[in-house]
Amino acid sequence: MIPVSRLSESQLRQTISRVLTEESYLHNAQRIKNAIAQSGGVKKAASIIEQCLKSESDREILETGFLPISFTAFPNNFS
């Protein structure tokens, strides 16, 4: 991961290109979609994210620029 403060236009452009062209990203997005659907849908996912943001992780997000969430909240744990 690249901290937001060090992200350049070129790095962002290359990353977006990889996400749009590499099949592994599509496969993983489909896995996340299925996990969200199995765990209560988008409303449940939004609730989990909101709970993370209301905790002490708010400070970590501000300090690091990263969202520290775990996919263990979903049933298949993405392993």
N, CA, C and O atoms as a GROMACS GRO file, in nm:
protein
  316
    1MET      N    1   0.083  -0.118   0.000
    1MET     CA    2   0.000   0.000   0.000
    1MET      C    3   0.087   0.124   0.000
    1MET      O    4   0.197   0.126   0.056
    2ILE      N    5   0.036   0.224  -0.062
    2ILE     CA    6   0.105   0.352  -0.068
    2ILE      C    7   0.025   0.453   0.012
    2ILE      O    8  -0.094   0.472  -0.014
    3PRO      N    9   0.088   0.519   0.110
    3PRO     CA   10   0.015   0.622   0.184
    3PRO      C   11  -0.034   0.731   0.088
    3PRO      O   12   0.034   0.767  -0.007
    4VAL      N   13  -0.151   0.782   0.115
    4VAL     CA   14  -0.211   0.885   0.029
    4VAL      C   15  -0.117   1.003   0.011
    4VAL      O   16  -0.111   1.061  -0.097
    5SER      N   17  -0.043   1.038   0.114
    5SER     CA   18   0.046   1.154   0.106
    5SER      C   19   0.161   1.134   0.006
    5SER      O   20   0.222   1.231  -0.038
    6ARG      N   21   0.192   1.007  -0.028
    6ARG     CA   22   0.301   0.979  -0.122
    6ARG      C   23   0.252   0.929  -0.257
    6ARG      O   24   0.333   0.890  -0.342
    7LEU      N   25   0.124   0.930  -0.280
    7LEU     CA   26   0.066   0.881  -0.404
    7LEU      C   27   0.083   0.984  -0.515
    7LEU      O   28   0.049   1.101  -0.498
    8SER      N   29   0.136   0.938  -0.627
    8SER     CA   30   0.153   1.029  -0.741
    8SER      C   31   0.049   0.997  -0.848
    8SER      O   32  -0.014   0.892  -0.846
    9GLU      N   33   0.033   1.088  -0.941
    9GLU     CA   34  -0.061   1.067  -1.051
    9GLU      C   35  -0.022   0.943  -1.131
    9GLU      O   36  -0.109   0.865  -1.170
   10SER      N   37   0.105   0.926  -1.155
   10SER     CA   38   0.154   0.811  -1.232
   10SER      C   39   0.123   0.679  -1.160
   10SER      O   40   0.077   0.584  -1.222
   11GLN      N   41   0.150   0.675  -1.030
   11GLN     CA   42   0.121   0.553  -0.954
   11GLN      C   43  -0.027   0.522  -0.954
   11GLN      O   44  -0.066   0.406  -0.968
   12LEU      N   45  -0.109   0.623  -0.939
   12LEU     CA   46  -0.254   0.604  -0.940
   12LEU      C   47  -0.301   0.553  -1.076
   12LEU      O   48  -0.384   0.462  -1.083
   13ARG      N   49  -0.250   0.610  -1.182
   13ARG     CA   50  -0.286   0.570  -1.317
   13ARG      C   51  -0.248   0.423  -1.341
   13ARG      O   52  -0.326   0.347  -1.397
   14GLN      N   53  -0.127   0.384  -1.299
   14GLN     CA   54  -0.080   0.245  -1.317
   14GLN      C   55  -0.165   0.148  -1.235
   14GLN      O   56  -0.199   0.039  -1.281
   15THR      N   57  -0.198   0.187  -1.114
   15THR     CA   58  -0.278   0.101  -1.028
   15THR      C   59  -0.418   0.082  -1.084
   15THR      O   60  -0.470  -0.030  -1.085
   16ILE      N   61  -0.480   0.188  -1.129
   16ILE     CA   62  -0.614   0.177  -1.188
   16ILE      C   63  -0.610   0.087  -1.311
   16ILE      O   64  -0.699   0.005  -1.331
   17SER      N   65  -0.508   0.102  -1.393
   17SER     CA   66  -0.494   0.018  -1.511
   17SER      C   67  -0.483  -0.129  -1.472
   17SER      O   68  -0.546  -0.214  -1.536
   18ARG      N   69  -0.405  -0.160  -1.370
   18ARG     CA   70  -0.391  -0.299  -1.324
   18ARG      C   71  -0.524  -0.353  -1.274
   18ARG      O   72  -0.562  -0.466  -1.306
   19VAL      N   73  -0.595  -0.274  -1.196
   19VAL     CA   74  -0.723  -0.318  -1.140
   19VAL      C   75  -0.823  -0.346  -1.251
   19VAL      O   76  -0.903  -0.439  -1.241
   20LEU      N   77  -0.820  -0.267  -1.357
   20LEU     CA   78  -0.916  -0.284  -1.466
   20LEU      C   79  -0.879  -0.395  -1.563
   20LEU      O   80  -0.965  -0.441  -1.639
   21THR      N   81  -0.753  -0.439  -1.563
   21THR     CA   82  -0.712  -0.537  -1.663
   21THR      C   83  -0.673  -0.674  -1.607
   21THR      O   84  -0.681  -0.773  -1.680
   22GLU      N   85  -0.632  -0.683  -1.482
   22GLU     CA   86  -0.591  -0.813  -1.426
   22GLU      C   87  -0.712  -0.890  -1.374
   22GLU      O   88  -0.792  -0.840  -1.296
   23GLU      N   89  -0.723  -1.013  -1.420
   23GLU     CA   90  -0.838  -1.097  -1.386
   23GLU      C   91  -0.850  -1.123  -1.236
   23GLU      O   92  -0.961  -1.142  -1.186
   24SER      N   93  -0.740  -1.125  -1.165
   24SER     CA   94  -0.744  -1.154  -1.022
   24SER      C   95  -0.828  -1.050  -0.946
   24SER      O   96  -0.893  -1.084  -0.846
   25TYR      N   97  -0.826  -0.926  -0.992
   25TYR     CA   98  -0.906  -0.823  -0.925
   25TYR      C   99  -1.055  -0.848  -0.945
   25TYR      O  100  -1.135  -0.829  -0.852
   26LEU      N  101  -1.094  -0.889  -1.066
   26LEU     CA  102  -1.234  -0.922  -1.091
   26LEU      C  103  -1.276  -1.041  -1.005
   26LEU      O  104  -1.384  -1.039  -0.946
   27HIS      N  105  -1.192  -1.142  -0.998
   27HIS     CA  106  -1.224  -1.261  -0.918
   27HIS      C  107  -1.243  -1.223  -0.771
   27HIS      O  108  -1.339  -1.267  -0.708
   28ASN      N  109  -1.152  -1.144  -0.717
   28ASN     CA  110  -1.163  -1.105  -0.576
   28ASN      C  111  -1.281  -1.014  -0.551
   28ASN      O  112  -1.344  -1.021  -0.445
   29ALA      N  113  -1.313  -0.927  -0.646
   29ALA     CA  114  -1.431  -0.841  -0.632
   29ALA      C  115  -1.558  -0.925  -0.628
   29ALA      O  116  -1.651  -0.895  -0.553
   30GLN      N  117  -1.562  -1.030  -0.708
   30GLN     CA  118  -1.678  -1.120  -0.706
   30GLN      C  119  -1.688  -1.194  -0.572
   30GLN      O  120  -1.798  -1.214  -0.521
   31ARG      N  121  -1.575  -1.234  -0.517
   31ARG     CA  122  -1.574  -1.299  -0.386
   31ARG      C  123  -1.626  -1.205  -0.277
   31ARG      O  124  -1.703  -1.245  -0.191
   32ILE      N  125  -1.583  -1.079  -0.283
   32ILE     CA  126  -1.629  -0.980  -0.185
   32ILE      C  127  -1.779  -0.957  -0.201
   32ILE      O  128  -1.852  -0.949  -0.102
   33LYS      N  129  -1.824  -0.946  -0.326
   33LYS     CA  130  -1.967  -0.928  -0.353
   33LYS      C  131  -2.049  -1.042  -0.293
   33LYS      O  132  -2.151  -1.018  -0.228
   34ASN      N  133  -2.004  -1.165  -0.314
   34ASN     CA  134  -2.076  -1.281  -0.260
   34ASN      C  135  -2.074  -1.282  -0.109
   34ASN      O  136  -2.175  -1.315  -0.046
   35ALA      N  137  -1.961  -1.247  -0.049
   35ALA     CA  138  -1.952  -1.245   0.097
   35ALA      C  139  -2.044  -1.140   0.156
   35ALA      O  140  -2.109  -1.164   0.258
   36ILE      N  141  -2.050  -1.024   0.093
   36ILE     CA  142  -2.139  -0.917   0.140
   36ILE      C  143  -2.284  -0.963   0.131
   36ILE      O  144  -2.362  -0.941   0.223
   37ALA      N  145  -2.319  -1.026   0.020
   37ALA     CA  146  -2.456  -1.074   0.003
   37ALA      C  147  -2.492  -1.180   0.108
   37ALA      O  148  -2.603  -1.180   0.160
   38GLN      N  149  -2.397  -1.269   0.137
   38GLN     CA  150  -2.422  -1.376   0.235
   38GLN      C  151  -2.428  -1.324   0.378
   38GLN      O  152  -2.486  -1.389   0.465
   39SER      N  153  -2.370  -1.208   0.403
   39SER     CA  154  -2.365  -1.155   0.540
   39SER      C  155  -2.468  -1.049   0.569
   39SER      O  156  -2.460  -0.983   0.672
   40GLY      N  157  -2.564  -1.030   0.481
   40GLY     CA  158  -2.668  -0.932   0.509
   40GLY      C  159  -2.672  -0.817   0.410
   40GLY      O  160  -2.750  -0.724   0.429
   41GLY      N  161  -2.592  -0.822   0.307
   41GLY     CA  162  -2.598  -0.722   0.202
   41GLY      C  163  -2.523  -0.594   0.231
   41GLY      O  164  -2.446  -0.586   0.327
   42VAL      N  165  -2.546  -0.496   0.147
   42VAL     CA  166  -2.474  -0.369   0.152
   42VAL      C  167  -2.500  -0.295   0.283
   42VAL      O  168  -2.409  -0.233   0.338
   43LYS      N  169  -2.624  -0.301   0.333
   43LYS     CA  170  -2.654  -0.232   0.459
   43LYS      C  171  -2.568  -0.286   0.573
   43LYS      O  172  -2.518  -0.210   0.656
   44LYS      N  173  -2.552  -0.419   0.578
   44LYS     CA  174  -2.470  -0.480   0.682
   44LYS      C  175  -2.324  -0.439   0.665
   44LYS      O  176  -2.256  -0.407   0.762
   45ALA      N  177  -2.275  -0.441   0.540
   45ALA     CA  178  -2.137  -0.400   0.514
   45ALA      C  179  -2.114  -0.255   0.557
   45ALA      O  180  -2.013  -0.224   0.620
   46ALA      N  181  -2.208  -0.168   0.524
   46ALA     CA  182  -2.197  -0.027   0.563
   46ALA      C  183  -2.196  -0.013   0.714
   46ALA      O  184  -2.122   0.068   0.769
   47SER      N  185  -2.278  -0.093   0.782
   47SER     CA  186  -2.284  -0.090   0.928
   47SER      C  187  -2.149  -0.131   0.988
   47SER      O  188  -2.102  -0.070   1.085
   48ILE      N  189  -2.088  -0.235   0.931
   48ILE     CA  190  -1.957  -0.281   0.981
   48ILE      C  191  -1.853  -0.171   0.962
   48ILE      O  192  -1.775  -0.144   1.053
   49ILE      N  193  -1.853  -0.107   0.846
   49ILE     CA  194  -1.757   0.001   0.820
   49ILE      C  195  -1.780   0.117   0.916
   49ILE      O  196  -1.685   0.174   0.969
   50GLU      N  197  -1.906   0.152   0.939
   50GLU     CA  198  -1.937   0.260   1.032
   50GLU      C  199  -1.891   0.226   1.173
   50GLU      O  200  -1.839   0.313   1.244
   51GLN      N  201  -1.908   0.101   1.216
   51GLN     CA  202  -1.863   0.060   1.348
   51GLN      C  203  -1.712   0.075   1.359
   51GLN      O  204  -1.661   0.118   1.463
   52CYS      N  205  -1.640   0.039   1.252
   52CYS     CA  206  -1.494   0.054   1.253
   52CYS      C  207  -1.455   0.201   1.266
   52CYS      O  208  -1.363   0.235   1.340
   53LEU      N  209  -1.526   0.287   1.194
   53LEU     CA  210  -1.492   0.428   1.196
   53LEU      C  211  -1.524   0.494   1.330
   53LEU      O  212  -1.462   0.593   1.366
   54LYS      N  213  -1.621   0.440   1.403
   54LYS     CA  214  -1.659   0.498   1.531
   54LYS      C  215  -1.564   0.456   1.643
   54LYS      O  216  -1.570   0.512   1.752
   55SER      N  217  -1.479   0.360   1.617
   55SER     CA  218  -1.388   0.312   1.720
   55SER      C  219  -1.258   0.391   1.718
   55SER      O  220  -1.249   0.496   1.653
   56GLU      N  221  -1.159   0.342   1.787
   56GLU     CA  222  -1.031   0.411   1.793
   56GLU      C  223  -0.959   0.411   1.660
   56GLU      O  224  -0.858   0.480   1.644
   57SER      N  225  -1.010   0.334   1.562
   57SER     CA  226  -0.946   0.332   1.432
   57SER      C  227  -0.955   0.467   1.361
   57SER      O  228  -0.880   0.493   1.268
   58ASP      N  229  -1.047   0.553   1.404
   58ASP     CA  230  -1.055   0.687   1.346
   58ASP      C  231  -0.919   0.755   1.352
   58ASP      O  232  -0.874   0.817   1.255
   59ARG      N  233  -0.854   0.742   1.465
   59ARG     CA  234  -0.724   0.804   1.484
   59ARG      C  235  -0.622   0.743   1.386
   59ARG      O  236  -0.540   0.814   1.328
   60GLU      N  237  -0.628   0.611   1.371
   60GLU     CA  238  -0.535   0.543   1.281
   60GLU      C  239  -0.555   0.585   1.137
   60GLU      O  240  -0.458   0.602   1.063
   61ILE      N  241  -0.680   0.602   1.096
   61ILE     CA  242  -0.708   0.646   0.959
   61ILE      C  243  -0.647   0.784   0.936
   61ILE      O  244  -0.584   0.808   0.834
   62LEU      N  245  -0.667   0.873   1.031
   62LEU     CA  246  -0.613   1.008   1.017
   62LEU      C  247  -0.462   1.008   1.014
   62LEU      O  248  -0.401   1.086   0.940
   63GLU      N  249  -0.398   0.920   1.094
   63GLU     CA  250  -0.253   0.917   1.102
   63GLU      C  251  -0.190   0.848   0.982
   63GLU      O  252  -0.084   0.892   0.936
   64THR      N  253  -0.251   0.742   0.930
   64THR     CA  254  -0.188   0.663   0.825
   64THR      C  255  -0.248   0.683   0.687
   64THR      O  256  -0.180   0.657   0.587
   65GLY      N  257  -0.371   0.729   0.679
   65GLY     CA  258  -0.437   0.741   0.550
   65GLY      C  259  -0.496   0.611   0.500
   65GLY      O  260  -0.545   0.604   0.387
   66PHE      N  261  -0.493   0.505   0.585
   66PHE     CA  262  -0.546   0.374   0.547
   66PHE      C  263  -0.669   0.342   0.630
   66PHE      O  264  -0.680   0.385   0.745
   67LEU      N  265  -0.761   0.265   0.572
   67LEU     CA  266  -0.879   0.218   0.643
   67LEU      C  267  -0.849   0.079   0.699
   67LEU      O  268  -0.841  -0.016   0.621
   68PRO      N  269  -0.831   0.065   0.830
   68PRO     CA  270  -0.792  -0.064   0.889
   68PRO      C  271  -0.911  -0.153   0.919
   68PRO      O  272  -0.952  -0.164   1.034
   69ILE      N  273  -0.968  -0.216   0.816
   69ILE     CA  274  -1.078  -0.309   0.843
   69ILE      C  275  -1.034  -0.450   0.809
   69ILE      O  276  -0.946  -0.471   0.726
   70SER      N  277  -1.096  -0.543   0.874
   70SER     CA  278  -1.065  -0.683   0.852
   70SER      C  279  -1.184  -0.749   0.784
   70SER      O  280  -1.299  -0.716   0.813
   71PHE      N  281  -1.156  -0.840   0.696
   71PHE     CA  282  -1.264  -0.912   0.630
   71PHE      C  283  -1.311  -1.031   0.713
   71PHE      O  284  -1.389  -1.113   0.664
   72THR      N  285  -1.265  -1.042   0.837
   72THR     CA  286  -1.311  -1.151   0.923
   72THR      C  287  -1.457  -1.134   0.960
   72THR      O  288  -1.519  -1.227   1.012
   73ALA      N  289  -1.513  -1.018   0.935
   73ALA     CA  290  -1.655  -0.996   0.963
   73ALA      C  291  -1.743  -1.068   0.863
   73ALA      O  292  -1.864  -1.084   0.885
   74PHE      N  293  -1.683  -1.112   0.753
   74PHE     CA  294  -1.759  -1.183   0.651
   74PHE      C  295  -1.739  -1.333   0.668
   74PHE      O  296  -1.634  -1.375   0.718
   75PRO      N  297  -1.834  -1.416   0.627
   75PRO     CA  298  -1.830  -1.557   0.658
   75PRO      C  299  -1.715  -1.638   0.600
   75PRO      O  300  -1.669  -1.732   0.666
   76ASN      N  301  -1.666  -1.607   0.484
   76ASN     CA  302  -1.561  -1.693   0.427
   76ASN      C  303  -1.420  -1.642   0.455
   76ASN      O  304  -1.322  -1.707   0.415
   77ASN      N  305  -1.407  -1.530   0.520
   77ASN     CA  306  -1.279  -1.472   0.564
   77ASN      C  307  -1.178  -1.451   0.454
   77ASN      O  308  -1.063  -1.418   0.483
   78PHE      N  309  -1.216  -1.468   0.328
   78PHE     CA  310  -1.129  -1.442   0.214
   78PHE      C  311  -0.996  -1.514   0.221
   78PHE      O  312  -0.894  -1.460   0.178
   79SER      N  313  -0.996  -1.633   0.275
   79SER     CA  314  -0.870  -1.707   0.281
   79SER      C  315  -0.864  -1.816   0.178
   79SER      O  316  -0.764  -1.888   0.170
   0.00000   0.00000   0.00000
